[in-house]
């Protein structure tokens, strides 16, 4: 039984280490501009990572010091965490399956449509109250202002690989037919009826296209990219944790079998 308990303790050291990339992924998302403006995924990931860390520590204590109740708590708690982490991974995969951009005519960058994204993601940016806070968060950044430093001519700008936020929030949609002056200042055409975003554009540097659906779509495209990257890390970590958990279950079962066999030999059964 001592050997099996030591195995449980040892593999929980691995589980404890595997909680680090989960927590790190949540912290990375929290520090990204787009994710920090839409607080959806980062805190669930951080909380799950911290709980896995705590449960793994309980498993280490229970394994090396042979404390049965702690091992039971570890087995049940880790199973719950694996189910929750699986739910997060599956949810992220499903909501980020849609949302590819469209290549603008004679441009090197992509433009995005709000209807291309999943309904669940759209709910996170739709509604005047929700978007007002997100819009303030985006306008407080230097994302659009930095464009004026990197693209000094129309040719440079049109051939620049703009990020989804830059494409959606810092300029009017290409179909509106605005004339380039600088990346964040455009001359309005006579007819702006092609799209409601054409009317929403404003050369005021605090407004720009932050009220446009294109800006919401650009934000969701950025979130989609970040979440898909984060999901790769979470998926790999989940597979590793499942393997560790299965080894722990086998070791726990062997420990119980050894204990029963020992009691049998001593005449307790």
KAWOMO-V41258 format. One record per residue. N is the residue number from 1. RES is the residue in one small letter. BURIAL is b if it has 9 or more other C-alpha atoms within 8 Angstrom, else e. Layout:
n->N res->RES burial->BURIAL
n->N res->RES burial->BURIAL
//
This chain:
n->1 res->x burial->b
n->2 res->x burial->e
n->3 res->x burial->e
n->4 res->x burial->b
n->5 res->x burial->b
n->6 res->x burial->b
n->7 res->x burial->b
n->8 res->x burial->b
n->9 res->x burial->b
n->10 res->x burial->b
n->11 res->x burial->b
n->12 res->x burial->b
n->13 res->x burial->b
n->14 res->x burial->b
n->15 res->x burial->b
n->16 res->x burial->b
n->17 res->x burial->b
n->18 res->x burial->b
n->19 res->x burial->b
n->20 res->x burial->b
n->21 res->x burial->b
n->22 res->x burial->b
n->23 res->x burial->b
n->24 res->x burial->b
n->25 res->x burial->b
n->26 res->x burial->b
n->27 res->x burial->b
n->28 res->x burial->e
n->29 res->x burial->b
n->30 res->x burial->b
n->31 res->x burial->e
n->32 res->x burial->e
n->33 res->x burial->e
n->34 res->x burial->b
n->35 res->x burial->b
n->36 res->x burial->b
n->37 res->x burial->b
n->38 res->x burial->e
n->39 res->x burial->b
n->40 res->x burial->e
n->41 res->x burial->b
n->42 res->x burial->b
n->43 res->x burial->b
n->44 res->x burial->b
n->45 res->x burial->b
n->46 res->x burial->b
n->47 res->x burial->b
n->48 res->x burial->b
n->49 res->x burial->b
n->50 res->x burial->b
n->51 res->x burial->b
n->52 res->x burial->b
n->53 res->x burial->b
n->54 res->x burial->b
n->55 res->x burial->b
n->56 res->x burial->b
n->57 res->x burial->b
n->58 res->x burial->b
n->59 res->x burial->b
n->60 res->x burial->b
n->61 res->x burial->b
n->62 res->x burial->b
n->63 res->x burial->b
n->64 res->x burial->b
n->65 res->x burial->e
n->66 res->x burial->b
n->67 res->x burial->b
n->68 res->x burial->e
n->69 res->x burial->e
n->70 res->x burial->b
n->71 res->x burial->b
n->72 res->x burial->e
n->73 res->x burial->b
n->74 res->x burial->b
n->75 res->x burial->b
n->76 res->x burial->e
n->77 res->x burial->b
n->78 res->x burial->b
n->79 res->x burial->b
n->80 res->x burial->e
n->81 res->x burial->b
n->82 res->x burial->b
n->83 res->x burial->e
n->84 res->x burial->b
n->85 res->x burial->b
n->86 res->x burial->b
n->87 res->x burial->e
n->88 res->x burial->e
n->89 res->x burial->b
n->90 res->x burial->e
n->91 res->x burial->e
n->92 res->x burial->b
n->93 res->x burial->b
n->94 res->x burial->e
n->95 res->x burial->b
n->96 res->x burial->b
n->97 res->x burial->e
n->98 res->x burial->e
n->99 res->x burial->b
n->100 res->x burial->e
n->101 res->x burial->b
n->102 res->x burial->e
n->103 res->x burial->b
n->104 res->x burial->b
n->105 res->x burial->e
n->106 res->x burial->e
n->107 res->x burial->b
n->108 res->x burial->b
n->109 res->x burial->b
n->110 res->x burial->b
n->111 res->x burial->b
n->112 res->x burial->b
n->113 res->x burial->b
n->114 res->x burial->b
n->115 res->x burial->e
n->116 res->x burial->b
n->117 res->x burial->b
n->118 res->x burial->b
n->119 res->x burial->e
n->120 res->x burial->e
n->121 res->x burial->b
n->122 res->x burial->b
n->123 res->x burial->e
n->124 res->x burial->e
n->125 res->x burial->b
n->126 res->x burial->e
n->127 res->x burial->e
n->128 res->x burial->e
n->129 res->x burial->e
n->130 res->x burial->b
n->131 res->x burial->b
n->132 res->x burial->e
n->133 res->x burial->b
n->134 res->x burial->b
n->135 res->x burial->b
n->136 res->x burial->e
n->137 res->x burial->b
n->138 res->x burial->b
n->139 res->x burial->b
n->140 res->x burial->e
n->141 res->x burial->e
n->142 res->x burial->e
n->143 res->x burial->e
n->144 res->x burial->b
n->145 res->x burial->e
n->146 res->x burial->e
n->147 res->x burial->b
n->148 res->x burial->b
n->149 res->x burial->e
n->150 res->x burial->e
n->151 res->x burial->b
n->152 res->x burial->b
n->153 res->x burial->e
n->154 res->x burial->b
n->155 res->x burial->e
n->156 res->x burial->b
n->157 res->x burial->b
n->158 res->x burial->b
n->159 res->x burial->b
n->160 res->x burial->b
n->161 res->x burial->e
n->162 res->x burial->b
n->163 res->x burial->e
n->164 res->x burial->b
n->165 res->x burial->b
n->166 res->x burial->b
n->167 res->x burial->b
n->168 res->x burial->b
n->169 res->x burial->b
n->170 res->x burial->b
n->171 res->x burial->b
n->172 res->x burial->b
n->173 res->x burial->b
n->174 res->x burial->e
n->175 res->x burial->e
n->176 res->x burial->b
n->177 res->x burial->b
n->178 res->x burial->b
n->179 res->x burial->e
n->180 res->x burial->b
n->181 res->x burial->b
n->182 res->x burial->b
n->183 res->x burial->b
n->184 res->x burial->b
n->185 res->x burial->b
n->186 res->x burial->b
n->187 res->x burial->e
n->188 res->x burial->e
n->189 res->x burial->b
n->190 res->x burial->e
n->191 res->x burial->e
n->192 res->x burial->b
n->193 res->x burial->e
n->194 res->x burial->e
n->195 res->x burial->b
n->196 res->x burial->e
n->197 res->x burial->b
n->198 res->x burial->b
n->199 res->x burial->e
n->200 res->x burial->b
n->201 res->x burial->b
n->202 res->x burial->e
n->203 res->x burial->b
n->204 res->x burial->e
n->205 res->x burial->e
n->206 res->x burial->e
n->207 res->x burial->b
n->208 res->x burial->b
n->209 res->x burial->b
n->210 res->x burial->b
n->211 res->x burial->b
n->212 res->x burial->b
n->213 res->x burial->b
n->214 res->x burial->b
n->215 res->x burial->b
n->216 res->x burial->b
n->217 res->x burial->b
n->218 res->x burial->b
n->219 res->x burial->b
n->220 res->x burial->b
n->221 res->x burial->b
n->222 res->x burial->b
n->223 res->x burial->b
n->224 res->x burial->b
n->225 res->x burial->e
n->226 res->x burial->b
n->227 res->x burial->b
n->228 res->x burial->b
n->229 res->x burial->e
n->230 res->x burial->b
n->231 res->x burial->b
n->232 res->x burial->e
n->233 res->x burial->b
n->234 res->x burial->b
n->235 res->x burial->b
n->236 res->x burial->e
n->237 res->x burial->b
n->238 res->x burial->b
n->239 res->x burial->e
n->240 res->x burial->b
n->241 res->x burial->b
n->242 res->x burial->b
n->243 res->x burial->e
n->244 res->x burial->b
n->245 res->x burial->b
n->246 res->x burial->e
n->247 res->x burial->b
n->248 res->x burial->b
n->249 res->x burial->b
n->250 res->x burial->e
n->251 res->x burial->b
n->252 res->x burial->b
n->253 res->x burial->e
n->254 res->x burial->b
n->255 res->x burial->b
n->256 res->x burial->b
n->257 res->x burial->e
n->258 res->x burial->b
n->259 res->x burial->b
n->260 res->x burial->e
n->261 res->x burial->e
n->262 res->x burial->e
n->263 res->x burial->b
n->264 res->x burial->b
n->265 res->x burial->e
n->266 res->x burial->e
n->267 res->x burial->e
n->268 res->x burial->e
n->269 res->x burial->e
//
